[in-house]
Amino acid sequence: MTENVQVSLITGLCAAIPTTLAILVAAKSQGKKLDTQTKLAESSAVATEEVKQTLATNTAATTDKLQTLTVQGDAIHTLVNSNMGAQLKVAAVALRRIATMTKDPGDVGIALEAERLFADHVAKQAVVDSKTPPPAPAGP
């Protein structure tokens, strides 16, 4: 059941509850048995409970799915950051070797920039790592 359908059901049932309660109160105060209205009230109460249970079940399932997505998102982000660090390190080392061989000021400048980018990435990752709890050990 979609969220919009659930909201529509809840809204409809909430609108029916005051009317149903008014009918029951009127019936009791007049001492009359209103079988049809009583059955309607009982079925409304049952439907309301079903909606409540469905909503609770769907909310729990959605919460579980969101938690799973959060864990997966964090794992993907960690992997991407790790790969970025590896790429920056390879580039810095390779460009430093080229600059050392050529002694060209352009190559030296590019090597310095690559080393700066790598150092910047390492510093930023250290801040993130200090705020992130370590991963749970793998199961048996």
PyMOL commands that set and color helices and strands:
alter all, ss='L'
color gray80, all
select helices_A, chain A and resi 3-30+35-102+105-131
alter helices_A, ss='H'
color red, helices_A
deselect
rebuild
show_as cartoon
